[in-house]
Amino acid sequence: IRDAHSPALLVTAGLNDPRVPYWEPAKWVARLREKNKSKKPMLLRTDMSSGHFAASDRYRLMAERSIEFAFVVDQLECRELLN
C-alpha cells in the first residue's frame, strides 16, 4: 500500500468468517486510511453475526444490499433517487 488518491470504499467483513478473520479487513482499511490523500470515505462495516458469504436470511440480505446501494448512490451524488 502506497500514498495515493484512493477511491471511496465500503469494505464489508463478517465477524464469524472462517476464511478471512475480521481483523484483516480492519487492518487493511486502517493502512489505506493512513496512505489516502483524497477526501473520499473509506468505510468498514463488520457484520457481527454473519460469515464469509453474508447473511443467509433473505431479509437480512436485502438490508445488507440496501446499505451497499445507498453507498453507491451517495458516491454518485444521485440522492434524489432515494426520495
C-alpha positions as CSV (number, residue, x, y, z in Angstrom):
1,I,0.0,0.0,0.0
2,R,1.4,3.4,-1.0
3,D,0.4,7.0,-0.8
4,A,-2.3,7.6,-3.4
5,H,-5.6,9.3,-4.1
6,S,-7.8,6.3,-3.4
7,P,-11.5,5.9,-4.5
8,A,-14.3,5.8,-2.0
9,L,-14.5,2.3,-0.4
10,L,-17.1,0.4,1.5
11,V,-15.4,-2.7,2.9
12,T,-17.5,-5.4,4.4
13,A,-16.5,-8.1,6.8
14,G,-18.1,-10.8,8.8
15,L,-17.2,-11.5,12.5
16,N,-17.7,-15.2,12.0
17,D,-15.9,-15.6,8.7
18,P,-13.8,-18.8,8.8
19,R,-11.8,-17.7,5.7
20,V,-10.9,-14.1,6.4
21,P,-10.6,-13.1,10.1
22,Y,-12.3,-9.9,11.0
23,W,-9.1,-8.1,11.9
24,E,-7.7,-8.5,8.3
25,P,-10.1,-6.1,6.7
26,A,-9.8,-3.8,9.7
27,K,-6.0,-3.7,9.4
28,W,-6.3,-3.2,5.6
29,V,-8.7,-0.2,5.9
30,A,-6.5,1.3,8.6
31,R,-3.5,1.2,6.4
32,L,-5.4,2.5,3.4
33,R,-6.7,5.4,5.5
34,E,-3.1,6.3,6.6
35,K,-1.9,6.5,3.0
36,N,-5.0,8.0,1.4
37,K,-4.5,11.5,0.0
38,S,-8.1,12.0,-1.1
39,K,-11.1,13.2,1.0
40,K,-13.2,10.3,-0.2
41,P,-14.6,8.0,2.6
42,M,-13.2,4.6,3.4
43,L,-15.8,2.8,5.5
44,L,-15.5,-0.5,7.2
45,R,-18.7,-2.4,8.0
46,T,-18.4,-5.6,10.1
47,D,-21.4,-7.8,10.4
48,M,-21.4,-9.2,13.9
49,S,-23.5,-12.3,13.0
50,S,-22.6,-13.4,9.5
51,G,-19.6,-15.1,8.0
52,H,-17.9,-15.3,4.6
53,F,-21.0,-15.5,2.4
54,A,-23.1,-12.7,4.0
55,A,-26.5,-13.3,5.5
56,S,-28.5,-16.4,4.7
57,D,-31.8,-14.9,5.7
58,R,-33.3,-13.1,2.7
59,Y,-34.5,-10.0,4.7
60,R,-31.0,-9.5,6.3
61,L,-29.5,-10.0,2.8
62,M,-31.8,-7.3,1.4
63,A,-30.8,-5.0,4.3
64,E,-27.1,-5.5,3.6
65,R,-27.6,-4.8,-0.1
66,S,-29.6,-1.7,0.7
67,I,-26.6,-0.3,2.6
68,E,-24.3,-1.1,-0.4
69,F,-26.7,0.6,-2.8
70,A,-27.1,3.6,-0.6
71,F,-23.3,4.0,-0.5
72,V,-23.1,3.8,-4.3
73,V,-26.0,6.3,-4.7
74,D,-24.3,8.7,-2.3
75,Q,-21.0,8.5,-4.1
76,L,-22.6,9.1,-7.5
77,E,-24.4,12.0,-5.9
78,C,-27.8,10.7,-7.0
79,R,-29.5,11.3,-3.7
80,E,-32.8,12.3,-5.5
81,L,-33.2,8.6,-6.3
82,L,-33.6,7.9,-2.6
83,N,-36.6,10.1,-2.2
